[in-house]
Amino acid sequence: MAMVGTNAMASDWVIDFNKMTVATSSSDSQDGDINETTTFWDETNTVKIEVSPKDEGASTANRFWGTSNGPQLRVYSGSITITTTGVALKTIVFNNGKWNTGNTASIGSLAEGKWTYAAGASSVVITIAGNTQLNNITFSTEASEPEEEVHIANTPETAYTVEQCVDIIQAGKALSEKVYVKGFITNIDEVSVDYGNATFKIATKKGDKDAEYKLKIYRAKYFDNQRFTAEDQIAIDDEVILYGTLQLYNGEGEMTNGYLYSRNGETSSIHLIQMAEQAGAVYNVAGQLLSAPQKGINIINGKKIMVK
């Protein structure tokens, strides 16, 4: 199966998956699954890519996935083979919503979705190590200029706003670094006591449920990266700071692999207990008030007491 992409300029070619008219897969459909090697050309027939089916034994099919921006090529295993007619490529940029750092190239250097090879090559094979989500690919015969190294790691005092997170996610640089973000809870999708995590959304302004920009906090843990143990450990309009990694998933910015750093100015469940200390009050280590000491560690008058 062959499809055609778009051309940008004489030494710059683009294959844009978002603009293609193709069947797409979804949670309810497998219409966009790639079950045979699929070939794409730019419109000048200069650059060709071949996407293989998933590796034998792999659980998820390579596929086109429907998003709000159009089809997205999602490759979980196998390879992407790139060949050219009459030109030697020096730079390939994989504009991605998600890039697997384990992906490798048969020649040249590959890092964070960018392939470079100063000598130029007419063929390169990209071996896919895991979930890689591609919007388009740009090919150039020009050597890329060295890019300034980008870091996004910050501190609780310099926590990013939701709008800043959106800009960082769109830039797609250094997303493997964990960051602190701040905002007010606008929606709570779930607080799972069974799994010990919570999924909710935050905005920059308190009470702004219709904010243009929100950040989804996906399955975050509680204080000190511990489990949530009660549904009332967060609430709408809480001011929070969270620590985790940013990513673009299904066209939506989100934080994953994160945990609650502070809630309404307090930074740990133990500190909350100490600040709200009452004579004879008994809490568990998650900060829940108990009617009586229970087996295990209890906090009584701000001190840890082991009950056997």
C-alpha positions, 0 to 999 in steps of 0.5 A: 500500500502506498500513500503520498505526503507533501513537499515543502521546498527544494531540499526539504521534504515532508510526509504529513500523516495528520493531513492524510485521508486514511482509515484510523483505529480507535478504542472501538475500531482496528480499521487503521491497523497496519498488517502489511508493510505500508509505503509512503512517498513525498509528492515529488517521489524523492523520499520513500518510507516503509512502515512494517507491521508489528514484530511477531509476538508484539501485543499492539499493532502499528496503526493510524490513530484518529486524533483531533489533529487528524491521523497519527502514525503510531508505531510500537515495534518493527521498523521505519525504512527511509530511502531516497532517489538521487539525494543524500539526507543529512537531517530527518526530524520526526515531529512526534507526540511521543518518542521512545528513547530506545529507538535506534538508527542503522546509521548516523545519530538519533536523539529525541526524534531527530536523526543527523548524519553529516556525510549524508545517506540515501537509506536509513532504518529506524528500529522502533523500541516502543510507543512512538507517535508521529504527526509528520516527518521532515527530510533535509539534505542540509546539515542541521545546526547544533542545537542549544541543550534544553533543560526544563527541570525546575523547583517547587518555587518556580513551578510552571503554570498550566499555560507554561506547561502547554508551551513546553509540551508543544516544544517537545524538548527535554520532556523526559525531565521531571518538573513541578507544576502548579494550579487549582483543581477544576475537575476530579475524574477519579480518586482510586483507593484500590490503585492508590492514585488520582486523575484530575485536571488543573487550571491556573485560576481558581474556579476556572472550570471553563479555562481555555488551557487545562492540564490533565494529571493522570494517576498521580500519587499522594504526598511523598509519592505514597498511595491515596487512601481516601477520596477526600484527600483532594477536592475541587479548588484545592491549590496544588503543586505536583511533580512528574513528567509532561507529555502529549497524549491523544492530542491532550497535554498531561502529567504522568508518573507524578505525585502531589507535592503540596496541597493548599500550601502544605507539603506532607501528610505528616506536616498536616497532622502536626499543624492540626494537632489535637490532644489525644487525636490519632491519625494514620500515616496518610493523614486520616483521623482515626477513632482509635489506634489501629495495628501498625504506625499511628500518629498520636499527638504528632508522634509516630507510635507503633501498635502491635 
